[in-house]
Amino acid sequence: MSKKVAKTNALRILDSKKTVYQMYEYDITDELIDGKSVCDKLGISESESLKTLVAHGKGNAIYVFVVSINNELDLKKAAQACGEKKIEMLAVKDLLAITGYIRGGCSPIGMKKLYPTFIDEQVRSLDTIYVSGGRKGLSIGINPNDLLEVITGKFVDIVKTN
């Protein structure tokens, strides 16, 4: 008998929009919740697994960036994408108050507000990408175009090139 999973905001939103997704739970008792560890636990590649990064611009403008864990956000490209001269990463201590999520469980879906969200264009062609399900130990497999639609985001070039 399978145990019932407590629904997060992200899961409730996907269900309400009748979006197709798969749910993946993984063990977090070993405290390894970095992206690479999650990939190992789920048996997925680092290019398919995405991290959700939150930044702020001038004033109180908040922006969300979704990039593969094997890539690094380019702050200059990210600022350009959202029409700012400069952006800075949000302090971890402010993450919960602004997004409703904690570090390691921050999903681009179901934040307290629908912030402008930018997804790295490199993942556009993948069949499935994996993002946080809204808590530690929970990932969502979803088509990148479906994610884009749910969060009304944009595909843009926002990662550093080697």
C-alpha positions in Angstrom: 0.0 0.0 0.0 1.5 3.4 -1.0 1.6 6.1 1.6 -0.3 9.4 0.9 2.0 12.3 0.0 1.2 15.6 1.6 0.5 18.0 -1.2 2.6 21.1 -1.5 1.5 24.3 -3.2 3.4 23.2 -6.3 1.5 19.9 -6.5 -1.8 21.6 -5.8 -1.3 24.1 -8.6 -0.2 21.4 -11.1 -3.3 19.4 -10.2 -5.6 22.3 -10.5 -4.3 23.1 -14.0 -4.4 19.4 -14.9 -0.7 19.5 -15.8 1.0 16.2 -16.4 3.8 15.6 -14.0 5.5 12.8 -12.1 6.4 12.9 -8.4 9.7 11.6 -7.1 10.5 11.3 -3.4 14.0 10.7 -2.2 15.6 10.1 1.2 17.0 13.2 2.9 18.1 11.6 6.2 21.8 11.7 5.1 21.5 15.5 4.8 22.8 15.4 1.2 20.4 17.6 -0.6 22.7 19.3 -3.0 21.8 19.0 -6.7 24.4 16.3 -7.5 23.2 14.1 -4.6 19.6 14.5 -5.7 20.5 13.4 -9.2 22.3 10.4 -7.9 19.3 9.4 -5.7 16.8 9.8 -8.6 19.1 8.4 -11.3 18.9 11.5 -13.5 21.5 13.6 -15.3 22.6 17.0 -14.0 21.4 18.7 -17.2 17.8 17.5 -16.5 17.8 18.5 -12.8 17.1 22.2 -12.3 17.7 24.5 -9.4 15.5 27.5 -8.6 17.4 30.7 -7.8 15.8 33.9 -6.5 17.3 37.3 -7.0 16.3 40.9 -6.4 16.7 44.0 -8.5 16.2 47.6 -7.8 13.7 48.3 -5.1 11.8 45.2 -4.1 11.6 43.6 -7.5 12.0 39.8 -7.2 13.0 37.5 -10.0 13.2 33.7 -10.3 15.7 31.8 -12.4 15.6 28.1 -13.2 18.9 26.6 -14.4 20.4 23.1 -14.6 22.5 22.2 -11.6 25.5 21.8 -13.8 25.3 25.4 -15.0 25.9 28.7 -13.2 23.6 31.7 -13.4 25.2 34.6 -15.3 24.1 37.6 -13.3 24.7 40.0 -16.2 22.6 38.0 -18.6 19.9 37.5 -15.9 19.8 41.2 -15.2 19.4 41.9 -18.9 16.6 39.3 -19.2 14.6 41.1 -16.6 15.4 44.7 -17.7 17.6 45.6 -14.7 21.1 47.1 -14.7 22.1 44.8 -11.9 20.6 42.0 -9.8 21.8 40.2 -6.7 21.0 36.8 -5.3 18.5 36.9 -2.5 19.9 36.1 1.0 19.0 32.6 2.1 17.5 34.1 5.3 14.9 36.0 3.2 13.9 33.0 1.0 11.1 31.7 3.2 9.5 35.1 3.8 9.5 36.0 0.1 8.8 32.7 -1.6 7.2 30.5 1.0 9.9 27.9 0.5 13.1 26.9 2.2 16.6 26.3 0.7 16.6 22.8 -0.8 12.9 22.8 -1.3 12.3 26.0 -3.4 10.1 25.3 -6.3 9.5 27.6 -9.2 5.8 26.6 -8.9 3.6 27.9 -6.1 5.6 30.7 -4.6 3.7 33.3 -2.5 3.5 35.5 -5.6 3.9 34.8 -9.3 7.3 36.5 -9.8 8.8 37.0 -13.2 10.5 33.7 -13.9 13.2 32.8 -16.5 14.1 29.3 -17.5 17.4 28.6 -19.1 16.8 28.0 -22.8 19.1 25.0 -22.9 16.4 22.8 -21.3 13.7 23.8 -23.7 14.4 20.7 -26.0 14.4 18.1 -23.2 11.4 15.8 -22.8 11.4 16.0 -19.0 13.1 18.3 -16.5 13.1 17.9 -12.7 12.4 20.7 -10.3 11.8 20.8 -6.6 8.3 19.8 -5.6 8.2 22.4 -2.8 9.9 20.6 0.0 13.1 18.7 0.7 12.9 15.2 -0.5 10.4 15.8 -3.3 11.1 16.4 -7.0 8.7 16.9 -9.9 9.3 15.6 -13.4 7.6 17.9 -15.9 7.9 18.9 -19.6 9.8 22.2 -19.8 7.0 23.8 -21.9 4.4 22.7 -19.4 6.5 24.3 -16.6 6.8 27.5 -18.7 3.0 27.6 -19.1 2.2 27.0 -15.4 4.5 29.7 -14.2 4.1 32.0 -17.2 7.8 32.1 -17.6 10.2 32.8 -20.4 13.0 30.7 -22.0 16.2 32.8 -22.1 20.0 32.5 -22.2 20.9 33.1 -18.6 23.9 30.8 -17.9 27.6 31.3 -18.0 29.3 29.9 -21.0 32.6 28.1 -20.5 
